[in-house]
Every structure is written in C-alpha cells, then in structure tokens.
Amino acid sequence: MSKIEQWKKERERLNELLLSKDHLGIKRFFRLDSAAYEPGSLDSKTKEMLGLACSVVLRCDDCINYHLIQCAGAGVTTEELLDILNVSLIVGGSITIPHIRRAMQSWEEIHSGK
C-alpha cells in the first residue's frame, strides 16, 4: 500500500473518530470546509488548485495531500500542478521547498496507483 493510501485510510479513521463525538461546532466547520469547494463563481477544480497553493504556503502536509487527491480527481494536469507549486514557492519562499518535494512525490504516487 502506498504512503498516500495509508494516509487516506488514517485520515478517514481519524475523521470518523472526531465526528463521532457529535460536537456541533466541529461538524459545522467540516461542512463549511466542504461547501467552500463546491462550484460557484469559481469551479471546483479552480478552488482545489487554490486550496493546494494555500496549503503549500501554510506548510500543511496533510492539507497538501488532501488537495493533491482532489486536484487529481478534478483533472489537474502535471503541468498545472507545477504552475501551482511555482506560485506557492514564490509566495511562501524557500521554506516551502520540502513540502513541494513531498507534494511531487505524492502526486507521482497518486498517478501511479502504488
């Protein structure tokens, strides 16, 4: 099982654990987060690309993996991904380089299925 598949399973398990506690504020935040990526003035693909760029700048590897998976599902190409990572690097600076490296590795795993 690939690292990305392991990550997905662990994320799902932990989300179920957290949401099983039935806290209204947490559930509302999760719904708000999901709704933010639904089509509106911007399509979902564009919103996921924005989410990925923000996640890289914020240096959140979990968020990066999530948005990489969503971007792949939305049809983002490798060329588009490289542009997203480039913008993220310019905005976030060299401290984002380790996250960009891991993002590229995850992207390759997503597309290889390994």
PANU-878705 format. One record per residue (C-alpha): x, y, z. Coordinates in steps of 0.25 Angstrom, whole numbers, plus 5000, padded with zeros to 4 digits. Layout:
atom x=X&y=Y&z=Z
...
This chain:
atom x=5000&y=5000&z=5000
atom x=5005&y=5014&z=4996
atom x=5008&y=5025&z=5006
atom x=4997&y=5033&z=5000
atom x=4987&y=5021&z=5002
atom x=4992&y=5019&z=5016
atom x=4990&y=5034&z=5019
atom x=4976&y=5033&z=5013
atom x=4972&y=5022&z=5022
atom x=4977&y=5028&z=5034
atom x=4970&y=5042&z=5031
atom x=4957&y=5035&z=5029
atom x=4959&y=5027&z=5042
atom x=4962&y=5040&z=5050
atom x=4951&y=5048&z=5044
atom x=4941&y=5037&z=5048
atom x=4947&y=5037&z=5062
atom x=4946&y=5052&z=5063
atom x=4932&y=5053&z=5057
atom x=4926&y=5042&z=5065
atom x=4928&y=5051&z=5077
atom x=4916&y=5059&z=5071
atom x=4921&y=5073&z=5074
atom x=4913&y=5083&z=5067
atom x=4924&y=5094&z=5065
atom x=4933&y=5083&z=5059
atom x=4922&y=5078&z=5050
atom x=4919&y=5092&z=5045
atom x=4933&y=5095&z=5042
atom x=4935&y=5082&z=5034
atom x=4922&y=5085&z=5026
atom x=4927&y=5099&z=5023
atom x=4940&y=5094&z=5018
atom x=4933&y=5084&z=5009
atom x=4924&y=5095&z=5004
atom x=4935&y=5105&z=5001
atom x=4940&y=5095&z=4989
atom x=4926&y=5094&z=4983
atom x=4924&y=5100&z=4969
atom x=4920&y=5115&z=4970
atom x=4927&y=5127&z=4963
atom x=4939&y=5118&z=4962
atom x=4938&y=5104&z=4958
atom x=4942&y=5093&z=4968
atom x=4955&y=5090&z=4960
atom x=4960&y=5104&z=4962
atom x=4956&y=5104&z=4976
atom x=4964&y=5092&z=4979
atom x=4976&y=5098&z=4972
atom x=4975&y=5110&z=4981
atom x=4973&y=5101&z=4993
atom x=4986&y=5094&z=4989
atom x=4994&y=5106&z=4987
atom x=4989&y=5111&z=5001
atom x=4993&y=5098&z=5007
atom x=5007&y=5099&z=5002
atom x=5009&y=5113&z=5007
atom x=5004&y=5109&z=5020
atom x=5013&y=5097&z=5020
atom x=5002&y=5087&z=5024
atom x=5006&y=5073&z=5018
atom x=4992&y=5067&z=5022
atom x=4985&y=5078&z=5014
atom x=4994&y=5077&z=5003
atom x=4992&y=5062&z=5001
atom x=4977&y=5064&z=5002
atom x=4977&y=5075&z=4991
atom x=4986&y=5067&z=4983
atom x=4976&y=5056&z=4983
atom x=4965&y=5066&z=4980
atom x=4972&y=5072&z=4969
atom x=4975&y=5059&z=4962
atom x=4961&y=5056&z=4963
atom x=4957&y=5069&z=4957
atom x=4966&y=5067&z=4945
atom x=4978&y=5076&z=4949
atom x=4990&y=5072&z=4940
atom x=5004&y=5071&z=4944
atom x=5007&y=5084&z=4936
atom x=4997&y=5091&z=4944
atom x=5002&y=5085&z=4957
atom x=5016&y=5090&z=4954
atom x=5010&y=5104&z=4952
atom x=5002&y=5103&z=4965
atom x=5015&y=5099&z=4972
atom x=5023&y=5110&z=4966
atom x=5013&y=5121&z=4970
atom x=5013&y=5114&z=4984
atom x=5028&y=5115&z=4985
atom x=5028&y=5130&z=4980
atom x=5018&y=5133&z=4991
atom x=5023&y=5124&z=5002
atom x=5038&y=5125&z=5000
atom x=5049&y=5115&z=5000
atom x=5043&y=5109&z=5013
atom x=5032&y=5102&z=5005
atom x=5043&y=5094&z=4997
atom x=5042&y=5082&z=5006
atom x=5027&y=5082&z=5005
atom x=5027&y=5084&z=4989
atom x=5037&y=5072&z=4989
atom x=5027&y=5063&z=4997
atom x=5016&y=5068&z=4988
atom x=5022&y=5064&z=4976
atom x=5025&y=5050&z=4982
atom x=5010&y=5049&z=4986
atom x=5006&y=5053&z=4972
atom x=5014&y=5042&z=4966
atom x=5008&y=5032&z=4975
atom x=4994&y=5037&z=4973
atom x=4996&y=5035&z=4958
atom x=5004&y=5022&z=4958
atom x=4994&y=5015&z=4968
atom x=5005&y=5010&z=4976
